[in-house]
């Protein structure tokens, strides 16, 4: 949430707390009760979505680190195969060297495509040749393990991004509802309190409804959580 949205959320919390303290005075007005219930629901959604967004950010951060490590591990192995293939070709000109890495900086997909190409060409005969040059003969299996690890890390990162987007969308919708319900409740309860004539309660209600403007030098607000 932005600072302004957090201030709306903070005011809504104060308003529902006021309602709980003065339930006997306000409970007979169906509109006030309905709006209070709606505000409580909005607050609960915001607490959950904020927690989900933070969790998704953590998942995305971890997955990004995992993906970088998996990519590096896979690329190093591809380079090992490609460099060895050059040596094999020098020693044996008849060797059909299809194990070449494209020039330039490779995208993640290009790394995966290259790895899959190496895997497809690593038949029993080629594995034996590479093994004779000091590489573990289970090259195809090792390649597949590294490919799978890279793809899994990418999937986890995308899952974190998707969860974060969903949580943010839910949060924005809840904020919109909260603003609408908060403004309506501000008027309804004020009317009820003015009819009651208790100046102390009126002042307390106005204070709860007030949007406190944050000083620019204040630290950013702590997001709500449901813990």
Backbone as JSON, one array per atom type, in Angstrom:
{
  "sequence": "XXXXXXXXXXXXXXXXXXXXXXXXXXXXXXXXXXXXXXXXXXXXXXXXXXXXXXXXXXXXXXXXXXXXXXXXXXXXXXXXXXXXXXXXXXXXXXXXXXXXXXXXXXXXXXXXXXXXXXXXXXXXXXXXXXXXXXXXXXXXXXXXXXXXXXXXXXXXXXXXXXXXXXXXXXXXXXXXXXXXXXXXXXXXXXXXXXXXXXXXXXXXXXXXXXXXXXXXXXXXXXXXXXX",
  "N": [[0.84, -1.2, 0.0], [0.35, 2.3, -0.64], [1.51, 5.28, 1.13], [-0.7, 6.98, 1.48], [-2.84, 5.22, 1.08], [-2.36, 3.49, 3.19], [-2.91, 5.2, 5.31], [-5.67, 5.54, 4.98], [-6.44, 2.93, 5.56], [-5.58, 2.76, 8.22], [-7.27, 4.65, 9.44], [-9.75, 3.42, 8.98], [-9.51, 1.16, 10.6], [-9.48, 2.39, 13.14], [-12.03, 3.43, 13.15], [-13.66, 1.12, 13.12], [-12.93, 0.11, 15.56], [-13.92, 2.09, 17.27], [-16.61, 1.72, 16.77], [-16.98, -0.81, 17.87], [-16.57, -0.25, 20.57], [-18.73, 1.36, 21.08], [-21.0, -0.04, 20.5], [-23.58, -0.54, 21.55], [-24.85, 1.86, 21.24], [-24.92, 2.22, 18.5], [-25.82, -0.07, 17.21], [-28.48, -0.41, 16.41], [-28.92, 0.8, 14.02], [-29.25, -0.18, 10.83], [-27.78, 0.46, 8.54], [-25.38, 1.52, 9.49], [-24.38, -0.7, 10.86], [-24.11, -2.5, 8.74], [-22.18, -1.2, 7.14], [-20.04, -1.17, 8.91], [-19.51, -3.89, 9.13], [-18.71, -4.36, 6.51], [-16.39, -2.8, 6.4], [-14.78, -4.17, 8.26], [-14.46, -6.54, 6.85], [-13.05, -5.61, 4.61], [-10.68, -4.77, 5.84], [-9.71, -7.23, 6.78], [-9.2, -8.56, 4.36], [-7.18, -6.94, 3.32], [-5.15, -7.28, 5.21], [-4.56, -9.99, 4.82], [-3.86, -10.05, 2.06], [-1.66, -8.37, 2.04], [0.15, -9.84, 3.57], [0.37, -12.07, 1.89], [1.5, -10.87, -0.35], [4.0, -10.06, 0.61], [5.05, -12.55, 1.23], [5.13, -13.66, -1.34], [7.0, -12.0, -2.52], [9.27, -12.75, -1.11], [9.48, -15.42, -1.92], [9.93, -15.04, -4.65], [12.39, -13.7, -4.57], [14.09, -15.65, -3.43], [13.81, -17.64, -5.38], [14.88, -16.35, -7.59], [17.58, -16.17, -6.93], [18.14, -18.9, -6.8], [17.67, -19.56, -9.47], [19.66, -18.15, -10.83], [21.93, -19.44, -9.85], [21.44, -22.05, -10.78], [21.42, -21.64, -13.51], [24.05, -20.78, -13.94], [25.42, -23.08, -13.16], [24.5, -24.94, -15.08], [25.35, -23.69, -17.46], [28.14, -23.66, -17.16], [28.65, -26.38, -17.33], [27.84, -26.89, -19.93], [29.76, -25.38, -21.26], [32.02, -26.82, -20.56], [31.53, -29.21, -21.94], [31.48, -28.22, -24.59], [34.08, -27.15, -24.87], [35.61, -29.45, -24.56], [34.69, -30.86, -26.74], [35.83, -29.43, -28.84], [38.51, -30.09, -28.5], [38.36, -32.83, -28.95], [37.62, -32.79, -31.64], [39.92, -31.73, -32.77], [41.74, -33.74, -32.27], [40.47, -35.81, -33.57], [39.51, -35.51, -36.62], [37.32, -36.56, -37.96], [35.27, -36.51, -36.22], [31.98, -35.56, -35.61], [31.22, -32.56, -34.73], [28.78, -31.27, -33.04], [28.44, -29.92, -30.77], [28.31, -27.03, -29.89], [28.35, -23.78, -28.53], [26.25, -21.02, -28.99], [27.43, -17.79, -30.08], [27.96, -14.76, -28.16], [25.88, -13.14, -25.6], [23.75, -15.28, -23.97], [20.22, -15.77, -23.77], [18.0, -16.92, -21.14], [16.32, -18.87, -22.25], [17.76, -19.55, -24.52], [19.99, -20.73, -23.38], [18.78, -22.99, -22.27], [17.8, -24.18, -24.63], [20.19, -24.76, -25.96], [21.32, -26.55, -24.15], [19.42, -28.6, -24.29], [19.78, -29.38, -26.92], [22.44, -30.36, -26.83], [21.94, -32.48, -25.11], [20.23, -34.08, -26.66], [21.95, -34.89, -28.68], [23.77, -36.39, -27.38], [24.4, -39.32, -27.61], [24.97, -42.88, -27.04], [27.41, -43.53, -28.29], [28.71, -41.02, -28.55], [28.85, -40.29, -25.87], [30.68, -42.19, -24.97], [32.97, -41.37, -26.32], [33.41, -38.8, -25.22], [33.79, -39.59, -22.61], [36.18, -40.92, -22.81], [37.82, -38.79, -22.94], [37.9, -37.85, -20.43], [35.51, -36.95, -19.23], [32.73, -37.63, -17.17], [30.89, -40.46, -18.1], [28.1, -40.46, -17.96], [26.81, -38.31, -19.23], [24.43, -37.42, -20.51], [22.48, -37.91, -18.57], [23.38, -36.29, -16.47], [23.22, -33.8, -17.68], [20.43, -33.62, -18.07], [19.57, -33.51, -15.42], [20.59, -31.05, -14.6], [19.3, -29.35, -16.38], [16.64, -29.73, -15.59], [16.75, -28.69, -12.98], [17.24, -25.99, -13.5], [14.93, -25.27, -14.95], [13.0, -25.74, -12.99], [13.63, -23.79, -11.09], [13.08, -21.5, -12.55], [10.32, -21.8, -12.87], [9.49, -21.59, -10.21], [10.22, -18.95, -9.67], [8.54, -17.58, -11.45], [6.13, -18.31, -10.33], [6.23, -16.94, -7.92], [6.17, -14.31, -8.89], [3.65, -14.29, -10.12], [1.97, -14.77, -7.91], [2.49, -12.49, -6.43], [1.48, -10.47, -8.1], [-1.23, -11.16, -8.13], [-1.87, -10.83, -5.41], [-1.42, -8.09, -5.13], [-3.36, -7.05, -6.85], [-5.69, -7.89, -5.54], [-5.39, -6.46, -3.2], [-5.56, -3.79, -4.13], [-8.22, -3.71, -5.0], [-9.56, -4.13, -2.59], [-8.77, -1.87, -1.14], [-10.05, 0.11, -2.63], [-12.76, -0.52, -2.1], [-12.72, -0.19, 0.67], [-12.21, 2.58, 0.96], [-14.58, 3.67, -0.1], [-16.55, 2.57, 1.62], [-15.65, 3.55, 4.07], [-15.99, 6.33, 3.87], [-18.76, 6.54, 3.61], [-19.58, 5.45, 6.06], [-18.51, 7.3, 7.78], [-20.21, 9.51, 7.54], [-22.74, 8.41, 8.24], [-22.49, 7.49, 10.93], [-21.7, 9.85, 12.18], [-24.02, 11.38, 11.92], [-25.74, 9.9, 13.56], [-24.49, 10.2, 16.03], [-24.6, 12.95, 16.4], [-27.34, 13.28, 16.71], [-27.58, 12.01, 19.12], [-26.15, 13.72, 20.72], [-23.8, 13.73, 22.25], [-21.01, 15.37, 22.82], [-18.4, 14.61, 23.36], [-18.16, 12.01, 22.28], [-18.64, 12.63, 19.64], [-16.39, 14.17, 18.99], [-14.46, 12.23, 19.35], [-15.15, 10.41, 17.36], [-14.77, 11.95, 15.04], [-12.04, 12.27, 15.18], [-11.19, 9.62, 14.81], [-11.99, 9.28, 12.19], [-10.38, 11.0, 10.83], [-7.91, 11.57, 8.39], [-4.68, 11.12, 8.88], [-2.01, 13.08, 7.96], [1.09, 12.11, 6.89], [4.31, 12.99, 8.07], [6.95, 13.96, 5.94], [9.46, 13.23, 6.73], [9.1, 11.09, 8.33], [9.52, 7.56, 8.93], [8.6, 4.98, 6.51], [5.32, 3.47, 6.74], [4.62, 0.45, 8.58], [3.62, -2.44, 6.87], [0.3, -3.85, 7.14], [-0.4, -6.88, 8.92], [-1.5, -10.25, 9.41], [-0.63, -11.61, 11.59]],
  "CA": [[0.0, 0.0, 0.0], [1.02, 3.59, -0.57], [1.3, 5.96, 2.41], [-2.08, 7.49, 1.52], [-3.71, 4.06, 1.27], [-2.16, 3.01, 4.56], [-3.62, 6.13, 6.2], [-7.08, 5.15, 4.87], [-6.56, 1.66, 6.29], [-5.42, 3.06, 9.65], [-8.49, 5.31, 9.88], [-10.82, 2.42, 8.98], [-9.32, 0.36, 11.81], [-9.91, 3.2, 14.28], [-13.48, 3.57, 13.08], [-14.28, -0.14, 13.56], [-12.67, -0.01, 17.0], [-14.89, 3.0, 17.88], [-17.92, 1.07, 16.65], [-17.03, -1.9, 18.85], [-16.68, 0.34, 21.91], [-20.03, 2.03, 21.21], [-21.94, -0.9, 19.78], [-24.93, -0.39, 22.08], [-25.42, 3.11, 20.73], [-25.0, 2.22, 17.04], [-26.25, -1.36, 16.68], [-29.86, -0.42, 15.92], [-28.98, 1.37, 12.68], [-28.85, -1.25, 9.91], [-26.77, 0.95, 7.6], [-24.11, 1.63, 10.22], [-23.92, -2.07, 11.13], [-23.7, -3.07, 7.46], [-20.91, -0.57, 6.73], [-18.99, -1.63, 9.84], [-19.19, -5.26, 8.71], [-17.97, -4.25, 5.25], [-15.04, -2.31, 6.72], [-14.04, -5.27, 8.89], [-14.11, -7.48, 5.78], [-12.0, -4.97, 3.82], [-9.47, -4.81, 6.64], [-9.23, -8.62, 6.8], [-8.65, -8.84, 3.03], [-5.93, -6.2, 3.19], [-4.15, -7.94, 6.06], [-4.18, -11.24, 4.17], [-3.19, -9.8, 0.79], [-0.34, -7.81, 2.34], [0.99, -10.97, 3.99], [0.62, -12.87, 0.7], [2.41, -10.14, -1.23], [5.33, -10.14, 1.21], [5.48, -13.94, 1.06], [5.44, -13.85, -2.75], [8.26, -11.29, -2.77], [10.33, -13.59, -0.57], [9.59, -16.57, -2.81], [10.53, -14.57, -5.89], [13.8, -13.4, -4.3], [14.79, -16.93, -3.29], [13.82, -18.34, -6.67], [15.8, -15.65, -8.48], [18.93, -16.62, -6.57], [18.25, -20.3, -7.22], [17.74, -19.62, -10.93], [20.99, -17.69, -11.24], [22.88, -20.51, -9.54], [21.17, -23.18, -11.67], [21.87, -21.24, -14.86], [25.52, -20.79, -13.95], [25.84, -24.48, -13.1], [24.22, -25.54, -16.38], [26.19, -23.07, -18.5], [29.51, -24.14, -16.96], [28.72, -27.75, -17.83], [27.79, -26.77, -21.39], [31.07, -24.9, -21.69], [32.93, -27.95, -20.39], [31.28, -30.11, -23.06], [31.87, -27.56, -25.83], [35.55, -27.06, -24.93], [36.11, -30.8, -24.76], [34.36, -31.24, -28.12], [36.85, -28.81, -29.7], [39.71, -30.9, -28.37], [38.08, -34.1, -29.64], [37.65, -32.5, -33.09], [41.33, -31.54, -33.15], [42.36, -35.06, -32.24], [39.77, -36.71, -34.49], [38.81, -34.66, -37.59], [36.08, -37.18, -38.42], [34.24, -36.33, -35.2], [30.94, -34.6, -36.01], [31.07, -31.69, -33.55], [27.53, -30.48, -32.96], [28.37, -29.38, -29.4], [28.82, -25.66, -29.96], [27.52, -22.79, -27.84], [26.12, -19.79, -29.79], [28.23, -16.65, -29.62], [27.23, -13.68, -27.52], [25.2, -13.4, -24.34], [22.57, -16.11, -24.2], [19.06, -15.64, -22.9], [17.71, -18.16, -20.41], [15.77, -19.85, -23.18], [18.84, -20.01, -25.4], [20.79, -21.67, -22.59], [18.01, -24.23, -22.21], [17.76, -24.77, -25.97], [21.53, -25.32, -26.2], [21.46, -27.72, -23.28], [18.58, -29.66, -24.83], [20.44, -29.84, -28.14], [23.55, -31.2, -26.4], [21.37, -33.7, -24.53], [19.69, -34.9, -27.75], [23.05, -35.42, -29.48], [24.68, -37.17, -26.53], [24.03, -40.73, -27.66], [25.92, -43.77, -26.38], [28.73, -43.42, -28.94], [29.34, -39.74, -28.18], [29.15, -40.36, -24.44], [31.91, -42.96, -24.82], [34.08, -40.53, -26.79], [33.66, -37.78, -24.2], [34.29, -40.29, -21.43], [37.6, -41.21, -23.04], [38.54, -37.53, -22.75], [37.89, -37.52, -19.01], [34.22, -36.5, -18.71], [31.85, -38.71, -16.71], [30.13, -40.98, -19.23], [26.65, -40.25, -17.81], [26.62, -36.9, -19.59], [23.02, -37.13, -20.79], [21.76, -37.89, -17.29], [23.82, -35.1, -15.73], [22.62, -32.66, -18.37], [18.99, -33.56, -17.78], [19.42, -33.08, -14.02], [20.87, -29.62, -14.54], [18.21, -28.69, -17.1], [15.46, -29.79, -14.73], [16.96, -27.77, -11.86], [17.09, -24.63, -14.03], [13.52, -25.07, -15.27], [12.25, -25.68, -11.73], [13.89, -22.49, -10.48], [12.33, -20.53, -13.34], [8.9, -21.98, -12.54], [9.3, -21.05, -8.87], [10.3, -17.49, -9.77], [7.31, -17.13, -12.1], [5.05, -18.49, -9.36], [6.33, -15.81, -6.99], [5.71, -13.12, -9.59], [2.2, -14.4, -10.29], [1.33, -14.6, -6.6], [2.61, -11.08, -6.06], [0.55, -9.7, -8.93], [-2.58, -11.46, -7.65], [-2.04, -10.2, -4.1], [-1.5, -6.64, -5.34], [-4.68, -6.76, -7.44], [-6.67, -8.05, -4.47], [-5.19, -5.34, -2.29], [-6.08, -2.57, -4.74], [-9.69, -3.79, -4.99], [-10.0, -3.97, -1.2], [-8.56, -0.46, -0.8], [-11.13, 0.87, -3.28], [-13.97, -0.75, -1.32], [-12.54, 0.4, 2.0], [-12.38, 4.03, 0.85], [-16.01, 3.95, -0.29], [-17.29, 2.23, 2.85], [-15.2, 4.43, 5.15], [-16.6, 7.64, 3.71], [-20.19, 6.42, 3.91], [-19.72, 5.23, 7.5], [-18.17, 8.57, 8.45], [-21.42, 10.34, 7.54], [-23.84, 7.75, 8.95], [-22.25, 7.48, 12.38], [-21.71, 11.23, 12.65], [-25.43, 11.76, 12.06], [-26.28, 9.22, 14.74], [-23.89, 10.78, 17.23], [-25.12, 14.3, 16.56], [-28.68, 13.12, 17.28], [-27.39, 11.63, 20.52], [-25.73, 14.95, 21.38], [-22.61, 13.57, 23.11], [-19.92, 16.07, 22.14], [-17.17, 13.84, 23.52], [-18.16, 10.94, 21.29], [-18.54, 13.25, 18.31], [-14.98, 14.52, 18.8], [-13.7, 10.98, 19.24], [-15.44, 9.86, 16.04], [-14.1, 12.78, 14.03], [-10.61, 11.95, 15.27], [-11.01, 8.31, 14.18], [-12.21, 9.42, 10.75], [-9.41, 11.92, 10.24], [-6.76, 10.98, 7.7], [-3.47, 11.78, 9.37], [-1.0, 13.27, 6.92], [2.38, 11.68, 7.39], [5.45, 13.86, 7.85], [7.84, 13.4, 4.93], [10.66, 12.7, 7.37], [8.77, 9.88, 9.08], [9.79, 6.32, 8.21], [7.4, 4.43, 5.89], [4.51, 2.67, 7.65], [4.77, -1.0, 8.53], [2.42, -3.01, 6.27], [-0.5, -4.65, 8.07], [-0.24, -8.32, 8.79], [-2.52, -10.96, 10.19], [0.04, -12.42, 12.59]],
  "C": [[0.87, 1.25, 0.0], [0.78, 4.2, 0.81], [-0.15, 6.43, 2.55], [-3.05, 6.35, 1.77], [-3.59, 3.5, 2.68], [-2.91, 3.9, 5.55], [-5.13, 5.86, 6.17], [-7.33, 3.88, 5.69], [-6.51, 1.92, 7.79], [-6.69, 3.72, 10.21], [-9.64, 4.31, 9.96], [-10.72, 1.53, 10.22], [-9.83, 1.11, 13.04], [-11.43, 3.32, 14.32], [-14.19, 2.29, 13.53], [-14.06, -0.36, 15.05], [-13.64, 0.89, 17.78], [-16.27, 2.34, 17.89], [-18.05, -0.03, 17.69], [-17.23, -1.36, 20.26], [-18.07, 0.92, 22.16], [-21.14, 1.26, 20.49], [-23.38, -0.7, 20.25], [-25.64, 0.84, 21.53], [-25.7, 3.04, 19.22], [-25.64, 0.99, 16.43], [-27.65, -1.38, 16.08], [-30.0, 0.2, 14.53], [-28.4, 0.35, 11.69], [-27.72, -0.8, 8.96], [-25.41, 1.02, 8.27], [-23.52, 0.24, 10.48], [-23.38, -2.71, 9.85], [-22.35, -2.51, 7.01], [-19.76, -1.0, 7.63], [-18.54, -3.05, 9.47], [-18.35, -5.25, 7.43], [-16.54, -3.78, 5.5], [-14.19, -3.4, 7.36], [-13.59, -6.28, 7.83], [-12.98, -6.92, 4.92], [-10.66, -5.04, 4.54], [-8.86, -6.21, 6.64], [-8.59, -8.99, 5.46], [-7.28, -8.17, 2.87], [-4.82, -6.83, 4.02], [-3.65, -9.22, 5.4], [-3.39, -10.99, 2.89], [-1.81, -9.21, 1.0], [0.63, -8.91, 2.74], [1.35, -11.83, 2.78], [1.61, -12.2, -0.24], [3.84, -10.21, -0.71], [5.9, -11.54, 1.04], [5.91, -14.2, -0.39], [6.76, -13.17, -3.1], [9.44, -12.12, -2.27], [10.57, -14.8, -1.45], [10.29, -16.18, -4.1], [12.02, -14.29, -5.71], [14.62, -14.68, -4.19], [14.91, -17.64, -4.62], [14.77, -17.68, -7.66], [17.24, -16.07, -8.21], [19.16, -18.06, -7.01], [18.42, -20.41, -8.73], [19.11, -19.19, -11.43], [22.03, -18.77, -11.0], [22.71, -21.69, -10.48], [21.62, -22.87, -13.09], [23.38, -21.32, -14.96], [26.04, -22.22, -13.97], [25.65, -25.17, -14.45], [25.16, -25.0, -17.45], [27.65, -23.55, -18.38], [29.67, -25.56, -17.51], [28.66, -27.77, -19.36], [29.15, -26.33, -21.94], [32.12, -26.02, -21.6], [32.79, -28.93, -21.57], [31.79, -29.51, -24.37], [33.4, -27.48, -25.97], [36.18, -28.43, -25.18], [35.85, -31.25, -26.19], [35.37, -30.64, -29.1], [38.13, -29.65, -29.68], [39.55, -32.23, -29.1], [38.19, -33.9, -31.15], [39.08, -32.34, -33.59], [42.04, -32.9, -33.24], [41.76, -36.0, -33.28], [38.94, -35.88, -35.46], [37.49, -35.24, -38.08], [34.93, -37.01, -37.41], [33.27, -35.23, -35.63], [30.61, -33.73, -34.8], [29.83, -30.81, -33.66], [27.41, -29.78, -31.6], [29.02, -27.99, -29.34], [27.83, -24.7, -29.31], [27.44, -21.54, -28.72], [26.94, -18.64, -29.2], [27.33, -15.59, -28.98], [26.6, -14.09, -26.2], [23.9, -14.14, -24.61], [21.45, -15.77, -23.24], [18.86, -16.95, -22.14], [17.19, -19.25, -21.34], [16.84, -20.4, -24.1], [19.77, -20.98, -24.67], [20.09, -23.02, -22.52], [17.97, -24.94, -23.57], [19.1, -25.43, -26.31], [21.74, -26.59, -25.4], [20.64, -28.89, -23.82], [19.18, -30.24, -26.1], [21.61, -30.76, -27.81], [23.03, -32.55, -25.89], [20.89, -34.64, -25.64], [20.81, -35.58, -28.55], [24.0, -36.32, -28.69], [24.22, -38.63, -26.47], [25.14, -41.58, -27.01], [27.33, -43.63, -26.96], [29.44, -42.14, -28.53], [29.71, -39.72, -26.69], [30.47, -41.1, -24.2], [33.12, -42.15, -25.25], [34.43, -39.49, -25.74], [34.24, -38.41, -22.93], [35.78, -40.59, -21.57], [38.46, -39.96, -22.88], [38.35, -36.99, -21.33], [36.58, -37.01, -18.43], [33.39, -37.72, -18.31], [30.94, -39.16, -17.85], [28.63, -40.78, -19.15], [26.28, -38.81, -18.13], [25.14, -36.56, -19.8], [22.21, -37.02, -19.51], [22.1, -36.64, -16.5], [23.22, -33.85, -16.35], [21.15, -32.51, -18.02], [18.74, -33.08, -16.35], [19.6, -31.57, -13.91], [19.8, -28.81, -15.28], [16.96, -28.62, -16.23], [15.56, -28.81, -13.57], [16.75, -26.32, -12.31], [15.63, -24.33, -14.32], [12.67, -24.95, -14.0], [12.42, -24.33, -11.06], [13.14, -21.39, -11.22], [10.84, -20.59, -13.02], [8.59, -21.38, -11.17], [9.32, -19.53, -8.9], [9.02, -16.94, -10.39], [6.11, -17.26, -11.16], [5.04, -17.35, -8.36], [5.83, -14.53, -7.62], [4.19, -13.14, -9.72], [1.45, -14.19, -8.99], [1.36, -13.15, -6.16], [1.65, -10.2, -6.82], [-0.88, -9.9, -8.44], [-2.86, -10.78, -6.32], [-2.19, -8.69, -4.23], [-2.86, -6.25, -5.91], [-5.78, -6.86, -6.38], [-6.61, -6.88, -3.51], [-5.78, -4.05, -2.85], [-7.61, -2.55, -4.72], [-10.23, -3.56, -3.59], [-9.85, -2.52, -0.74], [-9.68, 0.4, -1.38], [-12.43, 0.73, -2.5], [-13.89, -0.08, 0.04], [-12.76, 1.91, 1.97], [-13.86, 4.4, 0.75], [-16.8, 3.71, 0.99], [-16.92, 3.15, 4.0], [-15.88, 5.79, 5.07], [-18.1, 7.61, 4.03], [-20.41, 6.27, 5.42], [-19.44, 6.51, 8.28], [-19.43, 9.44, 8.59], [-22.53, 9.73, 8.41], [-23.66, 7.84, 10.46], [-22.24, 8.89, 12.94], [-23.14, 11.71, 12.85], [-26.05, 11.15, 13.31], [-25.76, 9.86, 16.03], [-24.41, 12.19, 17.48], [-26.55, 14.27, 17.11], [-28.62, 12.78, 18.76], [-26.92, 12.82, 21.36], [-24.53, 14.83, 22.3], [-21.4, 14.16, 22.39], [-18.59, 15.32, 22.23], [-17.07, 12.73, 22.49], [-18.03, 11.48, 19.87], [-17.08, 13.59, 18.01], [-14.13, 13.27, 18.6], [-13.91, 10.36, 17.86], [-14.73, 10.65, 14.94], [-12.59, 12.5, 14.01], [-10.31, 10.62, 14.59], [-11.11, 8.4, 12.66], [-11.14, 10.26, 10.05], [-8.26, 11.15, 9.6], [-5.53, 11.77, 8.12], [-2.45, 11.89, 8.25], [0.38, 13.0, 7.52], [3.46, 12.7, 7.08], [6.42, 13.2, 6.87], [9.08, 12.77, 5.54], [10.4, 11.44, 8.19], [9.14, 8.65, 8.27], [8.52, 5.78, 7.59], [6.64, 3.54, 6.85], [4.8, 1.18, 7.49], [3.5, -1.59, 7.93], [1.63, -3.82, 7.28], [-0.21, -6.1, 7.88], [-1.26, -8.99, 9.68], [-1.89, -11.9, 11.19], [-0.14, -11.83, 13.94]]
}
